[in-house]
Amino acid sequence: MKRKSNALENLDKAFSELQIFSKTEKPSKLERAGIIQAFEFTFELIWKVFKVVAEEEGLSAPSPKSAFKQAYKMGIIQDEAVWIKLLDSRNLTTHTYNEELAESIYRDIVNRYVPEFARAIQAIKTRQKSLG
């Protein structure tokens, strides 16, 4: 339980920063790069929280994709396809030197992924409260 608590606390901090950064209107290239980096941090933390939750349920989730599948099965996320797209975007962030790709990922982060992260984090917290 302590492990999940620390992981969730770190996730909350990273996600709070992502939320703040993502509200920047017309970000410069530098600001956009910072938003993408905050997305990467949040992504890494959320899939690891999913992994911990899955393991507590006796499920295996050794990779982000498997963690998303388990989170879907547990009802933490509602649309597995969005999370697979999110994973694809995360894998493409190493190519942010491509201006069009960076802009596309940035738009997805702000318009799709931040709300998805928020729903999943709330579902985890609700689940945690209901389990005691």
DANOR-V551057 format. One record per residue. N is the residue number from 1. RES is the residue in one small letter. SS is DSSP state (A for helix, B for strand, O for the rest). Layout:
N;RES;SS, N;RES;SS
//
This chain:
1;m;O, 2;k;A, 3;r;A, 4;k;A, 5;s;A, 6;n;A, 7;a;A, 8;l;A, 9;e;A, 10;n;A, 11;l;A, 12;d;A, 13;k;A, 14;a;A, 15;f;A, 16;s;A, 17;e;A, 18;l;A, 19;q;A, 20;i;A, 21;f;A, 22;s;A, 23;k;O, 24;t;O, 25;e;O, 26;k;O, 27;p;O, 28;s;O, 29;k;A, 30;l;A, 31;e;A, 32;r;A, 33;a;A, 34;g;A, 35;i;A, 36;i;A, 37;q;A, 38;a;A, 39;f;A, 40;e;A, 41;f;A, 42;t;A, 43;f;A, 44;e;A, 45;l;A, 46;i;A, 47;w;A, 48;k;A, 49;v;A, 50;f;A, 51;k;A, 52;v;A, 53;v;A, 54;a;A, 55;e;A, 56;e;A, 57;e;O, 58;g;O, 59;l;O, 60;s;O, 61;a;O, 62;p;O, 63;s;O, 64;p;A, 65;k;A, 66;s;A, 67;a;A, 68;f;A, 69;k;A, 70;q;A, 71;a;A, 72;y;A, 73;k;A, 74;m;O, 75;g;O, 76;i;O, 77;i;O, 78;q;O, 79;d;O, 80;e;A, 81;a;A, 82;v;A, 83;w;A, 84;i;A, 85;k;A, 86;l;A, 87;l;A, 88;d;A, 89;s;A, 90;r;A, 91;n;A, 92;l;A, 93;t;A, 94;t;A, 95;h;A, 96;t;O, 97;y;O, 98;n;O, 99;e;A, 100;e;A, 101;l;A, 102;a;A, 103;e;A, 104;s;A, 105;i;A, 106;y;A, 107;r;A, 108;d;A, 109;i;A, 110;v;A, 111;n;A, 112;r;A, 113;y;A, 114;v;A, 115;p;A, 116;e;A, 117;f;A, 118;a;A, 119;r;A, 120;a;A, 121;i;A, 122;q;A, 123;a;A, 124;i;A, 125;k;A, 126;t;A, 127;r;A, 128;q;A, 129;k;A, 130;s;A, 131;l;A, 132;g;O
//
